[in-house]
Amino acid sequence: MRLSTVKIDGVEQVAIVEKEKTILVQTIIDKENKDWSYQLFDILQKGQLNEIAQWYESLGKVKLEDASYQPINDSQSVPLYRHPNKIIGVGFNYMDKAVELTGEPPMKEPVIFIKPDTSLIGPGESIELPKQSNHVTAEGELALVIGKTLKNVSEQDAINGIAGFTTSLDMTAKDIHAEDPRFLQRSKSFDTFFSLGDQLLTVDEFLNINEITVKTSLNGKVTHGNKVGNMMYSPAFIVSFLSQVMTLYPGDIVLTGTPGSVTIKSGDVPGCQISNFTLLENNVVSGY
């Protein structure tokens, strides 16, 4: 199932994407008398995603053929939601990228960091370059959306706890991080330093997760790309590992690392391209 958050009459709400049209979940709620939420974060929090998916697979596809809809190109895309409980990043997750940055083989365990929700923007919104930094990079990454409460879970249970995938861009003030590795958190935490895609694809939409291709682009040109199968730490391992450290809750976002970064300046448009997703892009402006 493909979901998208769109802005209609000033309200950000979730819709099911069927071919070239978007059908608001609110429309389904009204038509089918369902007790569902109309915003994705609330749907995840209340454990309603599986019920919606089951309805969609059993009856919904047929019923939606006659439902009122909006052409997908006429919908204003916004991030899946604005205020996840946690945004957790994983660094150095592709061998080539790890060696490029550190000059050394990868670590036995993932490097992790937390980004605040004040860093979150969505498709088409501006990345603001902070005056404190003269070298900012953007990285295209596959993001995992957590669908269940997870604590000390196995890799198999971890996969079952992922609601789906989305696109993302992770920004870093590289010069601040280079000044002292202990400044990693600050270098990742500036406002607008995390762009979250508008579409969620449930795990069952992919025959083989390892074949998902993740690419970073700059001004329309792909600069780096790699497959999930080449990650040092798989999505299942990452979620299982994180669950040994902290309880994961529905709606938490987990970034899985990048195949490569691009340096960005005012006027640039970095992007994230992932198999089966719409392109996520953001313009860059001089900021605060």
N, C-alpha and C positions, 0 to 999 in steps of 0.2 A: 504494500500500500504506500502511496506517495501522498504526503501531507505538505501543505504550504501555509505559512502565515501571511496574510494579506491585510491591507488597511482599507476598510470600507467605511465611508462616512465618518472618518476620524477614529474608528475603532479597529484595533489590531485583533484579528480572530483567525482561527484555523479553518482550512478548507481541504477537501479531498481533491486531488488533481487527477482527472480522468481524461486521458488523451490531451486535447488542446483546450480543455475547459476546467474551471475551478468551481466546485460546489461547496458553499459554506456549510460547515457542520451545523450552524444555527438553522439553516434551511432544512436539514435532515431532522434536527430536533423537533422543529415545528411540524413537519410533515408526518413524522413517524411517532410523535409523542414520546421521545426518548429523554431520559433524565441524564443527559450528558452535559459537560461543560463545553463552552464554545472557544476556549483558549487552550492552547496546547499544554502550557505548564500546569494548569489546573487538571487537565485530563490525565497527565502523568502522575500528579500528586494523588489523585483519587483512584488510580488504577483502572481507568476506563479504556485505555488504548486497546487492549486485547478484545474487549467487547465490541468496540467500533470495528476492529479488523475482522472479527468473526462475522459481524453483520454485513460488512462490505463484501467479503468473499462468498457468503451464502446467498444473500438476497440483494445486497446494495448495488452491485454492478448493474443489474437489470433495472432496478428501480431508479437509479440515477440517470438512466438514459432519457427520462422525461422530466427530470428535475430542472428547475430554473438554475441558470449558471451564468458565469461571467467568463468571456474569453480570457485565456491565460495572459495574453499580452496586454489586456486592459486592466490587470490587477496591479496594484502598487505593492511591491515586495518589501517586506520588513523582516527583521530577525525572527527566528522561531519563537523566542520570548526574550524579555529584557532583563530579568532578574533571577538567574539560576542561583541556587544555594552555593554551589561551588563551581569554579572553572579551574580545572587542574591540567597543567601542561606537562608533557614528557619531552625531554630533550635528547639529542644524539641518538635517534632511533633508526637511522639508516646508516649502514657501514661507511659509505662514501662521505656522508655529511659529518659523521663523528670524527673520522680521520682528518678531514679538511679543517675542522675547528680545533681539534686538540693535538693532532699529530701523533695520536696514540690509538691502539686498538680500543674497542668499546668496553665500558665497564660491565661488571657482572650483573648489576642492578640498575634500573632506570634512574636518571636524574629527573626530579619532579619539582614543580613550582606551582604557585597559586596566583591566578589573576583575579582582581576585584571586578564586580559587576559594573562598576563605573567605567571600566575599560571597554564595555560592550557597545558595538554599533552594528548596523545591518547593511544589506546590499545598497550600494549607491550613496551611503552616508560618508562623510568626510573623515579621513585620518588626519588629525592635527599634529603637526610636528612640534614637540616641546622645545622651548628656547634653551633648556638645559643640555640638549644633545645636538651634536653636529653630524651624527651618523646613525640613522634609523634604518632598520631592515624589515622586510615583510616576508612571511613564509606561508605558503599554501599548505594546509594540513587537513587530513581526515579527522573529523570530530565525532566522538561517540556520545550518544544521548542515553543516559542511564534511565532504565524503566522500572527498577525495583529497588527496595532497600537491600543493600549487600554488605555483609560483614564476614570476613574470613572465609570467602567462597573459593571453590575450586575453579579451574579454568573453564570446565564445562558449564558450571552454574553461572560463571561470569558471562559467557556468551548468551545464556538464556536471560540474563539480567539487562542486556543491552536493548533498548527500545528501537534504536535505529542509528543511522549515520547522517551526517550533514557536512557541508563545506565550511571552511574557516580560514581566516588569515590571522596570524600571530605576529605582532610587531615587537621589536626589541630596540632599545637604545644601545647600540653595540659599543659605543665609546665608553658609556658608563659601566657596562659590564666588563669591558677590557681593563678599566682602571683598577678594578678589584673584583675577583670572582664572587666575593660576598655581596656584591651589589646586584646580583642577578635579579632578585625580587623587585628592586626599584626599577631596573632597566625594562622590566616586563609590565609595569603597573600603571603607566600613564593613561590618562583618559583617551579613549578612542583606539587603544592598542590591541583590541580584539574584535574582529569582524565575524559575526555568526551568520551563516546562510539562512535562507528562507524556507528551504525544503528539507523534510525528513523522509528518508526511505527506510522502511522497516527491513530487518535483517533478511527476511524471506524473499526480498526482491533480488537478492544476489545468489546465483548458483554457486559461486566460489569467491569468498571474501578475498582470498589471496590474489585474485586477478584484478582487483580494483586498482586503477591507476590514479595516482595523485600527482598533480603538476602545479608548479608556481609559474606565473606569467607576469610580465611587465609591459605595459602599453601594448597589449595584444599579442605579444610574442612569448611563447613558452621558453623558459630559461632552464628549468629543472623538472625532472619527472622520474617516478619510480613506482613499483608495485607494492601493495601491502605485503605480499609474500616475501619481499626482501627486507621487511622490517626486522630488526634484531629482537624486538619484543612485540609479539603479536597483540592484537586488541584484547584477546582473551587473557593473555598473560598480564597485560597492563592492568586490566580491571581487577583481576585476582590479586595482583601485587598491591594495588592501591587499597583494596578492601582489607588487607592485613594491617594497613597503617591507619586508615580512617573509615568510618561508616560512610558508604555512598548512598545517596537518596535519589528517588525519582526526580528527573530534571537536571541533575548534575551533568556538567559537560566535561569530557575528557579529550584533550588534544593528544594526538598520537605521534607528533614529530613531523618534520618536513624533509622532502628530498633535496631541498636547497632554498636559499634565501636570495632576495634581491635588495640592493640599496635603493631607498626611495627618497625623492626630493619633491618639493612643491610642484604640482602640475602633472606628476606621474599617476598612473593607474595600475596598481598591482592587482593580481587576480589569483584565484584558486580554481583549478579545473579538476573535477573528479568524475570518473566513469558514471554515466547515467544521471548526472546532476546538471542543473543550469549553472552557468558561469557566475561565480561570485567576484565582483569587482568593487573597488572603492577608490575615489579620487583623493589625492594628497594635497593638503593646504598647509601654509604656515600657521602655527597655532599660538599657544599661550606662552 
